[in-house]
Amino acid sequence: MTRLLPTALLLLAAASTATTASATEPYPQRADVRAFVAEMAERNGLDADVLLRQFRKVKPDTAVLKAIKPPADPAARSWQAYRARFVDAKRIERGLEFWRDHEVALVRAQALYGVPAEIIVAIIGVETVYGRHTGQFEVFNALATLAFDYPPRAELFRRELEALLLLARDERRDPWQYRGSYAGAIGYPQFLPSSIRKYAVDFDRDGRVDLSGSSDDAIGSVARFLNMHGWEEGEPIAMAVKVSHCNTPLLLAEGIRPARLPAEMDEFGVEAEGAPAKAAALIDLATPAAPTEYRLGFNNFYVLTRYNRSSLYGAAVMDLAETLRAARPDERDLHLTHRDQDDPNGQPRP
């Protein structure tokens, strides 16, 4: 068993040396890595020797570090370009095919969790084009790179690295076996390891959760994620509104969590005729050199942004879902009145 200093001392040492550690220093010799290993051993009962051996294989991935960096000019983001990327002919065609092929699972997921089939299909389409682009990065290496060589979000990715190690222990797998995105997201729905442990479900009832190989598990897991984040069955997602701009910045500064009734927004220049009397937030979808599109986002829109914390993402999922639903006008309605009482893991419906 490798002798390690107490966790608190290692964390102090890591904090003082992390900024000067050589990029070529082997990971097991780095103070910040050894502090992490000590913490995992202390908190989770993981074997420190085994963990240090796992870190021997880690090499900083420049492709990961390049991909994770935000755009140089955030103001240049374009809603029209973003929407066109995800609400396109490829995702519509393949989405309808996915819906047809997996209708039984989608019906069951909607009945169990209250999330419309088109929303589930749209998320899987936006994330991976229905499993076609799930990523080929070694998740352990990607998360280790971000946890120890990307300071702006190191805390987040250290939590995800811990979750990966616990997931591997739960599933009795080598943590190096997982493949996914540059950010460590896995499978059809691109769940991070912590989300797999919290929300993923064995929806095909084969005795294991497999988000990379089972579309049914992905369908059930997406629906369960949204349900457990507060999805309201049968309630609106968002609606287009006109804005006069008089006090709009004040309203936008309140964020995307629904906090005001539409009637309260009149003084801010929001024309929300016909809006339901439900708490909402004003969402701005901007495109350079074009008029900004505005929507009122209700609770279900906010829930979509828990999957990916971007208003552009929530709007793209909503629009793709509506497009897919409209392309199936003659299909039977999936808004079912019958629902299962328990989820596939034997737990009461959330």
N, C-alpha and C positions, 0 to 999 in steps of 0.2 A: 504494500500500500504506500503510495507516495505521501511524504510528510508535507503538509501544507500549513501556512500560517493561518491564524484565525481570520475569518471572513472580513471583519471590520478593518483589520490592519491591511489586508490585501486591497480592499476597496480604496483606502486612503492612498496606498502606494500607486494604485492604478490611476487615480485622479491626478497625481502629481507627475506621472510619467507618460500618460497616454498621448500627450501632445508632442512628445519628443521621441517616442518609440520609432525605431526604424521600420519602414514599410517592408523590409526584407527580413526582419527578425521572425524566426519561427513562432507560430501562434502559441504553442505550449509554453514558450519561454516569456511571453508577454505578461506583464503584471495585471493588465485588465482582463485578459483571458483566464489567468489563474484565479483571479478574484471571482470571476463568473463561475468557474468550475467549483471552487470552494463553496460558493453560495448554493449551487445546484446539489452538491453533496449534503450540505447541512439541511436545506429546506425540503428536498425531495428524496433523500436517501439514495441518490445516484452515486455510482462508484467513480471517485475522482480519477483513479488510474485509467479506467476505461475511457472517460471523457477526454483526458489529455491525449490518449492515443488517437481518439477521433479527430482531435484538432491538428494532429500531425499532418493530415492530408489537406488541410485548408490552405487555399491560395487566394489572395485578394483578386477578385474578378473585376477587371476594368470595365467590362461590358455592363455589369450590374451597376457599378458606380456611375457610369455615363447615363444609363437608362433612368436611374432614380432621380437625377437632378431635375428640378423644375425648369420650365422654359425660361430663356434669358429675359424675355419680355412678356410677363403675364398679361399685360394689357392687350396683347395682340390675339388673345384667344377669340375664336369665332364660333358662335352657336350654329350658324348655318353650315360651316365646314364640319363641325363636330356631329351635327345631326346627319349630314349626308354620309358620313363615315359609317354610321351604325344603322340608319334606316335606309338600307339600300336593297337592290334587287336580290343580291346573294342571300342576305339574311332573311328576307321575306320568303323567298322560294324554299330555302332550307328550313326555315322556321315552320312553314306549313307542313313540310314533309316530316319534321320532328314531331309536330303536334299529332299528325295522323298515326305515326308509328308508335307513339307513346300515350295515346289517348286514355287508355285504361288507368295508367299511373297518374296522369294529370287529373282525371275525374276524381280519383281517390284522394289526391293531395288537396284539391279544391274543397272536397267535402269535409276533409279532416281539419284543415287549417284555415279555410275561408279565403284563401288567396286565389284570384282568378287564374285560370289556366294560361291565358295570354300573357299575364305578367310573368309567370314562371318561365314560359317559353322565351319571352323577350330578354329576360336577364341572362339566361344561358346563351342566347344568341349574341348579345352584346359582349359577354365575357369571353366566349371561346368559339363562336360560330358553331355551336352545338357539338362541342368536343373536338373540333378539328385543330384548334390552336391552344393547347393547354400549357405549352412551354416545356423546354427540355433542359432547363438549368438544374443542376444538383441543388436541391433546396437547402441542404445543410450548408453547403459552401456559400450560396447566395446570402442566406441569413447571417452567417458568420461574418461575411464581408461587410454587410450593412450594420451589423451590431457593433463591430470594432473598428471599422474604417470609414464610417459615414456619421460623424458626430451630430448633425442636425436631427437625426431620428434614431440615434443609437438606442435610446431607452425602449422605444417601441419594438425594435427588431431584436433586442435581447429578450424581451418578453416572448416574442414569437419563436425565437430559438429555444427557449425553455419549453414552450408548448410543443415544439417539434420533438424534443427529446422525450417528453412525457407521452406524446402520441406514439412514438416508436416503441416505448416501453409497454404501453397499453396493447399495442398490436403485435408485439414481439417481432419487430422488424429492425433491421439496421437503419439508422437515421439517414445514411447515405443512399438508401434505395429510392427515396422520394424525388420525383421530378416535378417541376412546375415553372412558374414565371420568375423573372428576375427579382421580384419582391417576395418570393416564397409562397405564392398562391398556388393551390393544387386543384387539379381535376376540372370537370365540366363547369362547375360553378365558381372556380377560383377562390376557394375558401383558404384563408390563412390557417395555420395549425391551431391557433386558439379557437377559431370559429368551428373547425372540425370537431374539436373536443366538446364545445358547448352546444352546437346546434345540429351537427350532422346526424342522420338517421338511417338505419338499415331498412330502407323502404321496400326493397325486394325480398326481405325476410330470408336471406341466405346465411345469416349468422355473422355477418361482418359489414362494416361500412366501407364502401369503395367508391369514392367520388371520381376516380379516374377511369374505372371500368364499368360502372353501373349507372346508366342514365336514370333508372328509377331511383336509386339512392340520391342522385343529384336533384331530381325533381322534388322528392320529399324534403330534402335538406334545405333547398331554396325556400320552399313554402313554410317550413318550420322556422327558419331564420326570420322571415318577415312577420310571421305570426307572433313570435316571441319578442319582436321589437314593436308590437302594438298595432299591426295591421287591423283595420276595421272593415269587416266584411260588408260589401254592398255600399260602402261610402265612396264619395268622389275622391279623385286624386288631385286634379288641378283644373283650372279653367282660364281661358284667355281673358284679359281685361285691357281696357284703355287707360292710359295714364296721362295727366296733363303736366306732370313734372313740377308742380308748384312746391310741394314739400316731399317729393319722392325720396331724396337721399336720406331724410330722417327715418322714413319707414324702412328703407332697405338696410339701414344700419342696425335695425333690430334683429336681423338674421333670418334664417329660414325655418326656425321653429315656430309653428302656428301660435299666435298670441293675441290676435285681434279679430273681432267679427268684421265681416266685409262692410257692414254699415258704419263702422268706426273709421273706415279708411277714406270716406268721402272728403274729409278735410285735408287729406294728403294728396288729393287729386286723382284718386283711383275710382274709375267708373265700373262698378261691379254689379250691374243690373242682372237680376236673376240668380245671383249667387246664393247658395244655401246659408242659413244662419249658423255657420260653424266656424270655429277659430281657423284662421288662415295666416299666411305670410306672403308678402309680395316677393315674387321671384323675377329677377331681370335676366334675360337671355340676350346678351349683346353680340353684335356682329360689326366689325369695323366697316365704316362707310355705309352702314345700313341702319334703318330704324331699329331700336331695341324692342324685342318682344317681351311682353310682361304676362305673367300668369299669377293667379292666386293659388298657392300651394297649401292644400289641407293636410291633415294628419298623415294620410297614406302617401303623399308626396314626401313628407319628412321621413317616413319609414324607408322609402326607396333610397334616400340619401344616407341611411345607416349602412347600406350595403357598400356604397361608394360615396364618400362625403363631398359630392359635387352636384350642384343644381343642374348642370349640363347633363350629367349622367342620369339623374332622375327624370328629366324631361325626355331624353332619348329613349329610355326604357318605356316610358309612358307612350310616346309616339309610335314606337315599334309595336308595342302591344296593341294599340288601337288599329294600326294598319293590318296586323295579323288577324285580329277579330273581324275587321271589315271584309277581309278576303275569304272568310268562311260564313257568308250570310245564310247559307242553307243548312249549316251544321246544327245539330241539336244544341240547345242551350245548356251550358255546363254549370250554370248557377243553380246548383241542386239544393233541394230542401232536406234530403236525407244526408246524415253525416254519421261517421263512426264515432263511438264514444271514447275510444282509447287510441293513442298513437301506436305505431308499430313496435315501440319499445315497451308497451304495456303501461305507459304513463297517461294520466288523465289529460284530455285535450287542454292545452294552455288557454 
